């Protein structure tokens, strides 16, 4: 093979490499943001499910009860004069839930939070199919929970009172696009009851003697 042909082959190989590398970079630039968004959404959805399941387990085990969380004070005529929230019970529930999540969230596997390749390639036909692009939760940076009261009309002279737990997790997630911070929040009703009569306009957060002794 003469020098002219060798040079032509080298030029062709170089041109092919440049086109191939450019194609990979283009695919990466277009797909990585999509992969990143899909990974964050998937982690958020799965983590929200874990939060809901953890709270539901506590409810089913008897760890959550409206009568231990909220006390209704009444006057001599039976009218409700005050709602008192037992913060000792709520703080204990908050600690238990966050401890459960601190163990379960980092244990989520690629099969739970990974992205099926079919979701990227013709998702209308192949959604949920194919091998999983790896997504892993590296750590839970912070976790917190808070409570709020919600009142809504439940009938004539009846009010539905719900105690809602708001849970927020900040996680570091490793995806094919790199490490990302993902914030997950979930809102779950942990206790509720229907109050008959007038609901007072103020609520008091207290720690009862009973809860203190426990």
Secondary structure, DSSP 8 states (H G I E B T S, - for coil): --HHHHHHHHHHHHHHHHHHHHHHHHHHHHHHHHHHHHHHHHHHHHHHHHHHHHHHHHHHTT---HHHHEEEEE-TTS-EEEEEEEHHHHHHHHHHHHHHHHHHGGG--HHHH-EEGGGTS-HHHHTT-S-EE--EEEEEEEEEEEEEEEEEEEETTEEEEEEEEEEEEEEEEEETTEEEEEEEEEEEEEEEEEEES---S-EEEE--HHHHH-
